[in-house]
Amino acid sequence: MPHASPLADLIARYLPPATEACPTFTENSRFEPIIDGVTYFSELAGHMEALGPGDAVYIAGYQADPHLDLSGRTAGEAGYRPFTDVLAEKAADGADVRIVLSAAEFSGGVPWLPVGPFRANTLAARVIREWKPSTRDAASPLENRVLLDWSGPALGSNHQKLVVFSHGGVLTAYVGGLDLSPTRFDHSPHRRLRLGLHRWGWHDAAARLHGPAAVRVRETFQFRWRNTTLLPPRLIARNLPPEYFPLTGGERTVINPPDAPNDLPPAPEQPSHPADGTAVQVVRSYRPWSLYRHRGWRRMRRANVVRAGIHEIYHAMATAIGAAERYIYLEDQYFHEAPGGDPRFQLYGALRSAACRGVKVILVGSGRKDPADGGDSTVPPVITHDLRRRVLDRLPAAARRNVVMYRIDNLTVHTKLMLVDDVFASIGSANFFSRSMVGTDSEITSTFVTTGDLVRDLRVRLWAEHLRTPLDDRLTPALADLDTALGIWRREWLPAGCPAQTWRRPGLPAGFAPTEFALTPARYSSAVLRRERRLARTAS
């Protein structure tokens, strides 16, 4: 029998089997990672400026600030121009502009409540719809081009974050964790933001897709747009001052414009984007129901979603974790469960199995509490209850040494990213907890395998950023050597005979020294440590 090609072997091991609903794009779609918001926003700004008549931009987001300038300028600065003004101008000139913002049924998102995370989106949608471009004599060209998607489970949200551009029929799609918010405009070494009196930064990522994979992202937006236009009318207050949302009385209007177009124009045929030795999947998660029984409304099923829901992201991550041989590197804002999850779709057991096989599991994130959740940027690095109970406490002592968790000082790690064995990468909107996997939060993620160096180079870039150390001719090969680089996270992971702290010794051939020690290993909380000491004393 002929041997499978190296790429076919990677696809079979690290990606779930392709289906008609979830195809694998082999050597015809480009996957290009983008790290941090400055690069991402700059690219979006360039694409928006280049839009012409007949071009298109489709945006689905968890939140958006209509006054955001994608160059980082603030109101009052020379050259300041919100992206909303650019899009209104392009729409007036004939570009197809569509925006879908999250506005969940509950979870703080009922539009008539005076508080909640999605109330800002209700305000943002109104501002964008009424925006008149400063450079054109046009009356609100985005009036019926912004929808609020309040579908889904009572405890869920529509968390997908994607942008699709069509220039002359050629698509460029972006999938990741970045919202259109000023706090996302940041980059390494993360010194430009402040939270209270403290230094603070925002670390995030996206993937740029070309070819058939970009068409798949466009189809996801089309799915969202169609389903949102099918939602029943919902009334909200017509006059909505920013400081107060009246609960009763006052004139009301529907949450979404009744004259919004029901569908997108036909998708343009895409040229192939050769990408030798690579394969891409674009995976999603949805609960089956678009609307649950509530206030007289009957339950509605989402179109093209099976009764069990869509769990492509869970299967993609479980497959990659199950195939890992050397390391699993995860960046995520939270490593703990939240209401709306499902134990059947938790990934902690897969991490335990990997650690028992000798795979090094590296978790980098905010843990349970994040600076963005309030307070200041100095959050203690504590191992979460779920990681301790579902992973560490259920491992043999030897296998427990294969798992580490780190916080990065004064930083929100908002990336939803996984690297495996320098051959697999995933970047998207899905958090690690099971509510993202089961579709309580609808999500989209791009996954990728390669026989080349793209995943290794991404790992090198990320680890250098977290060490706050610029890449150079000395550092790059040191981090590229996986055997040595794993010693960053735990000294005993260095190869036999390699001196401890090799990675901190620039005088050694494979060594290098961080510019700033911002990586802090997470520990058990003080309460857990006290309890373990009591148990140890009792046992002795």
N, C-alpha and C positions, 0 to 999 in steps of 0.2 A: 504494500500500500504506500502511496506517496505521503511524505511527511507534510504536516500542516505548516504553513508559513509562520514566521515569528509573530506577525500581527494577528493572524487567525488564532494562534494559541493564546495571545493576550486577550482577545475578544472573548474567547470561550471561557477563560478563567476569571476575568475581572468585570465583565459586563453581563447582565442578565440576558437571556435569549431575546432576540429581536422579535417583535410582533408587528402586525399591520398598524396597530395603534401606537406602537413605540418602536420605530425602526432604528437600526444602527447605520450611521452614515460613514461608509468606509472609504477613506482616501479621496473624498470629494468635498469635504467641508473643513474650513480652517477654524481652529480654536486658539484664541490668543488671550492670555490672562492680563488683566489690568489690576494693579495694586494701588489702592488709596484714591481718594476723591478728586484730587487736583487733576490728575491725568484723565480720569473719567469725565469730569465736568468739561474739561477743555475739549475733549473729543465731541461730546454732545453739542457744545457751542459751535464747533466747526461744521458739524453736519446740519445744524439748524440754519446757520447763515447760508449754506449752500443750497437749501431747498428752493426749487423753482416751480413754476406751474406744472401740474401733473405729478409732482413728487409727493411723498407722503411721510408722515411721522406718526407712530402709534406708541402711546405711553400708558403703561399700567403701573400704578404705584400704591404703596401703603400710606404714604403721606407726601405732600408737596407744598412748598411755600411759593405762591405765585410771584412774590417779590424777589426771588432768588436771582442774582446775577451769576451766571455760570463762570465768569472770570474771577469771582471772589470779591468784586467791588461791592461796597455797601452804599446805601442811599446817601446822596450828598457828595460822593466822590466823582471826580471827572470821569466821564465815560460810562457811568453806571447805567445799565439797561437790563431790566428783568427778562428772563427767558419768555415770560408770558407775552411781553411786547413783541419779541421776535416772532413767536408763533402766530400771534394775531396778524402781524404784517404778512407773513407767508401765506396764511389762510386767505387773506384778502386778495392776494395775488394768484390764488388758484391751487395752492398745495392742500392736500387732504390731511387735516390735523385731527386726531382723535385722542382723548384722554379718559382713562377709567381710574377712579380713585376708590379706595376702600371705605366702606361705611357699613360695618357689620350690623346685624339685626340687634344684638345686645352687646355684651362685653365692652360697655362704655360707648357704644356707637349708635344708640337710638337717637335720631337727629333732633328730637324735641327735648332731650335732657340738657341741662345747663353745663354739664361737665362731661369728660370722656375724650379719649384720644382721637376719635373720628369726627368730633364736632369741628375741629380745625379743617378737616377736609370738606365739610359742608360749607364753611366760609370760603375756602379756597376755590371750590367749584363755582360758587356765585361770583367771586371776583374775576375768575378766568372767563366765564361766560359773558360778563358785562364789559370786558376789557376792549377799549378802542385803541388801535395801534397809533403810536405817536407819529409815525411816518406816512400814514395813509388817511385819506378821508373816507373811512369805512365805519359802519355802525355795528360793533360787536360781531365780528366774523366767526367767533368761537361759541356763539350763543347756544347752538344745539350740538356741540361737539365735545361736551364734558359730561360724563355720567358718573353717578355714585352707585357702586355695587354693594348693596346691603344684603346680598344673598348669603346662604350658608347656615351652619349650625348656630344655636343660640350663644354658645361660648366661643365661637370661632371668629376668624377674620379672613379677609382676602389679602394675603401677604405677598403675592407675586410682585416681582419688581423686574420690569422688562421695558426696553425701548427698541423700536424697529424703525429704521429709515429706509426709504426707497428713493434712490437717485437714478433717474433714467431707467427705472425698472430693475436696478441692481440693489439687492437688500444687504443691509448691515444690521445685525441684531446684537443687543446687549442683554445679558442675564446676570443677576448678582444680588447683592444685599444693599446697594446704595439707594437711598431716598433722595429726592430733590429738596434737600434741606441745607441751610448754610453751615450747620455743624459738621457736615460731611466733607466740607472743603478743607482737606488736610492732607499731609504727606509726611514721610519720614524726614527728620527725627521727631516729629510730633511735638513741636514747641510753640505753635502759633495760637493755640486755643487756651482759654482759661475756664475753670469751673470753680466759682467762688474765688478764693484767694490762691488757688493752686493751679499749677500747670496741668494741662489736660490735652489729650489727643484722641483722634478717631481713626481707627484702622479698619479698612474695608476692602472689598474686592469685587470684580465683575469679570465676565468672559465676553470677548468680542467674537461673534460667529459670522461666517460667510458661507454661501452655498446652500445646499438643501437643509442644513441644520438651521439656517436663518429662516427659511420658509416654515419650518416647524415652529419656531418662536412666533412668527406672524400668525400661524394657525391658532396658537394658544391665545393671542390677543383677540383674534376674530371670535373664538369661542366665548371669551369673556364679554365682548361687546354684544354679541347676539343674546346671550343669556341675560345680560343686564337690561336690554331693551324689552325683554319679555316679562320682567318683573311687574307686578301690578302697581297702579299709581299709589303714591304715598305722600301725604300732606305734611308740610312743614310751614313754619311762620315765614311770611313773605319778607318782612322787614326784620333783619337779623343783625342787631348791633353786636360788635365784637365782645362787649363787656357783659352782655346779658342775653339769654335766650328765653323769651316768654313761654311759660308752660301752657297757659290758657288764653283765649281771646286773641284778637288781632286777625288781620287778613292772612290767609294761608294760600300756598301754592304747592304744586307737586314737586317731589324731590328731584325728578329727572324731567327734562324737556320732552313733551309728547311728540314733537316733530323730529326727534333725532333719527337719522337714517338707521334702518334695521340691520344693515350688513355692510361689509367692506367691498370695495371693487374687487374684481377677480385678481388673484395673485399673479404677478408676472413670472414667466419662466426664468429660472436662474441658471446662469452658466456654472459649470463645475469649477470648483476652486481646488486644484490638485493639492493634496496634502499626503505625501507618501508616508507610509508607515504609521498612519493615525486612524482612529475611529472615534466618532462622537455620537452620544445619545443626548437628547433633550427630554427630561423626565419630569413628571408632574404628580401632584397629589390633590385629590378632591374627595369630599364626602358626596354621596349620590344626590342629596336633595338640595335644590336651589332655594326653596322656601319651605319652612316648617309651619305646621298649623299654629296660627297666631292671630288674635283679634279678627276672627271671621274669615281669614284667608285659608284656603285649602293647601295642603302640601303639594309642592311642585317638584318634579324630578328635573335635574339638569339634563339638557339634551346631550346625547352621545356619552353618557356616563352610566356604566353598568350598576346594577342594584348594590353590589358590594362596595362601590366607590373605585377610585383610581389610586394605586399605591406604588407607582413606578419608582419614586424616590427611595422608598424603603427597600424595595428589591435591589435597586442599584447599589445602595450603600451596604446592605447586608452581603451582597455578592462580593463586593470589593474587599470588605473586612474579612470575609471567610476565605478569600484567596491570598491574603497577605502572608508574606514569608519573612520579610526583614523588619519593616516598620509600618505603623499607621500614625499619621500626623493629622490632628484635628484642631481647627480653630473654630470657636463658636462662642456666642455671647453668654449662653447659659448651658451648663451641664447638669440640669435637674429637670424633673417632670413638673408639669403645670396642669391645672384643671382642663379637661377636654381631651386628655391623652387616652391611650388604649394600651394596656400591658402587652397585648399581642404584637405590637409594633414598636416595642422598645429594643434598642440596639445594645444594651449593656451586656446581655448574654454573649453576643458576638464578640465584644471586646474581651470578655473573660476567656473565651475559647482561644482567641488570638494570643493573649498573654500566656496561656498554658502551653501554647505551641512554641513559645520563645520569642514571639513577635514583640518588638518594642513599641509601646503605645504612648504617644506624646499628646497631651491635651493642653491647649493654650487658649485661655479665654478669661472671662470675668467671673466664672464660677456660678454663684447664685445671685449675689448683689453686684450691680454694675454702677459705675459713676453716673451714667446717664439716667439712672433711676432716682437720682436725688442725692443730696449731700455733697461731699467734695470728691476729689479724684483719688484720695488715699483710702482705697478699699482693702481690708485685710485679705490676704490670700488664703482662703479656707477651702478645704476639700468639701464638696457638697455632700449632703446627706445621701442623695441617690447614688453618687459614685462610690461612696464608702460602703453603703449597704448592699448595692446591687453588683458591685465589681470587686473592690478591694477586700472586703470582709469575707467574700466567698471564694477567694483564691488561696492556694497553698502559699506559704511564706516565700518560697523561692520565686513563684510566678508573680507574686505581688511586687517584686522588685523590677518587673518588666513594665510597670505602669507609672507614669509621672504626670503631674499636673502643675502648670505654671500660670501665674498672673504676670502681666506686663505693667509695670508701675505707671500710674497716672495716664491710663489709656483705656478707652473702650474698644475691645476687640469685637467688632460687629461682623467680621467675616464669617461666612458659612462655607467652610472650605475643608476638603480632605485630600491628602496625598498618601499614596500607598506604593512602597517599593520602587519609587522613582519611575513608575510606568503608568500610574493611574492618578487622575486628578478630578475633583468635582468642585464647582463653584456655583452658588445659587442663592436662593432666598430661604431655603429650608433650614431651620434650627435642628439641633440634634435630638430634641425631645420628641416623644411619640405623637404629640398633637400635630406636628408638621408631617410626620410620616403617614398618619392615618387620614389626613386631609381635613381635620378640624380647622386648621389654617391651610387654605389653598396655597400651593407653592409651585415653583418652577426652578429646576436646577439643570446645569449642563455637566455632563461627565465625558471623560476623555481617556483614551489609552494611546500609547505611542511606543514605537521601537526606538525613537530618537531621544534627544536630551531635553525636551521642553519641560517635562515634569521635574527633572533634576535641577534645571536652571531656575525654575520657579521656587523650588525648595531652598536653593542657595540664596536667592534674593530675599525670601521671607526670613530665613534665619539670620541673615546679615542685618536686615532691618530691625529685628527684635534685639539684636546685640548692639544696635545703634552704631554700626561700623560700616563705613563705605567699602564697597567691593573694589578690589584692586588685583594686580597680578599675583599677590601673595595670598590674599584671603580667598579668592575664588577657587583655586585648586584645593585649598585646605577644607573648605566647606563642601566642595564637590566630592571629596573622598568620604563616602558615607560611613565607613568604619570609624574614622577619626571624628567626624562631625557628630555622630551619636553621643560621643562623650560630653558634648555640651550639656546634655540633659541629665546624665548620670555618669559619674566617673567610672563606675564598674562596667559600663558599656563599651569602654575603650578596648581595643584588641589586646590580647595577652602580650605582655612584655612592653606595652606602651606606657610611658610614665604617666602617673596621675596628673591631671591638670595640663596635659599636653596642649589642649586647645587654648590655653591662656599663656603659652610661652612662645612669643614671636620669634625667639632665637632658634627654635627647633624647626626642622624642615616642614613639618605638617602643622605647626602651631600658629596661633594668632591670638591677639588680645582685644577684647571688646573696648570700644571707646567709652561706653557707659554701661554699668551693670544695672539694667532695668528689668531683667528677668528674675522673678521671685518665686521659688518653689512653694506650692500650696501645701499646707499642713492640716492636720486635724484641728478642729476648733478646740479652744481651751477646755470647754465642757467635756468633749470627748476624751481629751488627754487626761483630765482628772479622773474620769470614769475608768479609763484603762489602767491608770496607776492604782486605783483602788482594787480593781479586779486582780492585778498582778500581786499586790500585797496580800490579798485574801488567798490567792493560789499558793503563795509561798509559805 
